[in-house]
Amino acid sequence: MRLREIGNRIRSERRKKGLTQARLAEKAGLSRATLNGLEKGTVRELGFHKLDAILGILGLELAPTRARKAAGLPPVLMKRMARRYIWWQPPEVSAGDPRRVIAQVMDVGTLEDIQALAEGVGRNTLVGVLKQAQPGWFRPGSWAFCHTALGLAPAGRILPIPSRRPDALPDPA
């Protein structure tokens, strides 16, 4: 489902619940102009944390609509995602660790990029990245969101986020 289609669904649900754009935007912690743009289809990108807030208020969920076999992320898409989301090193280096690129997009990516990622690699790969995640790859909110969106756990029953062992860091001098 594309962002424009999601915006149409949000408008419909908002109206059914008798909410104004201003009230829903206030509850979700974003501007009315952003919500208006989302509903009209003029917003091109919206982070999933913002979208998740809106959907949660309306009682809707964001979940993959179909599972695909993992075909691997196309090299052009991998390089674009690496350049955009792993800015601290060259994309060619980042592309050498596709799981890390995928995790970074799942953690901080826009809805469009997460959808492109899901279409490119398939649900099984996304689940595999979550299962093999290293400490620091995900923030708690995106960790919970991904588990819920992929149907791995109901809300409130999310597996603990990977963390470093207390003895993994050197003692301060």
N, C-alpha and C positions, 0 to 999 in steps of 0.2 A: 504494500500500500504506500503510495506516495504522500508527501506532506500536504499537497493540495486536497487529496481525498480525506486525509485525517482532519484537515481544517473544516471540510464540509461536515464530517461526522461530529466534530466538536460543536459547530454551530447548531446542528440539529439537536444534540443532547442538551446543550446549554438552554436552548429555547424550550425544550420539553420540561426542563427543571425550573423554568421561570427565572433564570438568571440573566442579568444584563452583562454586556461585555465588561463594563467597569467593575462590577461586583466579582465576576469570575477572575478577572485580571488581578484584582486586589487580593483575593484569596490565594491565587497562585504565585503572587509575588513578582508580577511582571507588569509592563505598561499596557494600557488599553489599546494603544496603537499597535503593539506587537500582536496582541490577540486578534485585533481587527485584521491585520495583515495575514495572519495565519488562516483565519476564516475565509478571507477573500482569495487566498492563494498567491499573495504577493510576497510573502516571506519565503526566501529561498533556503534558509538554513535556520534550524532551531536546535539547541542542545537538548539531549534527551532528558536531562534533569528538569528543565522547564516544561517540556512536554509531559513528562511523567507526573509533575505536579498538577497540570491541567486535567489530565486523564483521571488521576486519583480523585480529584474533587467531583468529577462527573461520574465516577464509578465505572470507568472504562479501563481496559488493559491494552498494552501494546505487546503483541506476541508475533513471532514469525508465522506467516500464513502457510508455508509449505516447507518441507524438508527436501534438501538436495544432497546428492552425493558430493563429497568434497572433491573438487576438481583442482584445487589450488588457486590462489589468488593470481589473476593474470599479471604478468610482470609490469605492465604499464600502470595498472591500478596499485600494485604493491609499491612501486616507486613513488607514485603520487601520495599515497597514504603515509609512507615513510617520511617523505619530505615535509608533509603537513603536520604530522603528529610526533615525530621523533626529530625535533629540530636541532638537537644537540650533537648530531653526527651526520655525516654524509648519507644520503639515501641508499647508496650502493652498499654501505656497511650495514645499515638497518635491514635491508632486504635479505641479508644473510641469516637473519633470525626472524622468520615470518611470524612465529608465535608471539614474539614481543611486539611486533607491529600490530598484529590483530588485537592483542590485549590493550594496547594503548588507544586504538580506535574505539574498542568496546568501553574503555574507561572515560575518555574525554571527547569522543567523536560526535559530530552532528548526526541527526537522525538520518539524513541522506547518506552519509558516509557509512553509518552502521548498516543501513539497508543494502548498500552496494557491497559491503563486506559480506553480509549474510548471503546475498545472491551469488557472490563469487566463490565462497568457500563452503557454504552449506552449514546446516545446524550442527552436524556431528563435529566439525572442526571447531566451532565456537564452544561447544560443550567441552571438547578436549583441551582447549586453551584454559578454560576455567578450572578444569581438574588438574592441570599442570602449572597453574599460576605460581609465580614466585612472589615472595614478600615485596611489597611496594608496587606491584603491577596494577593494582586496583585500589580505589578509594572505597570506603564502606558503602556509600550510597550506590555507586555503580555496580559493586559486587552484588548487593542485594537485588538491584534492578535486573541485572543480567540473569541471575538465577531464577527470578520470578518470570521474566519475559520468555526465557527458554523452557519454562515449565519444569525446572529442576527441583523447585521447592515452593511451597505456598508461602505467602507473605508471613513473616514472623518466625519461620522455621528455616532460615538460611544457614548454611554451613559457615563455620568461622572463617574469616578472611585469613589467608596465609600471613604469618608474622615471623619475624626473626626470633631465633632462640635467644634467651637472655645472655647466654654465654658466647654468642656468635660475634659480638663486638669486642674489640680489645679494651682492656681496662684503661681508664684515663690515667695519664702519667702524673 
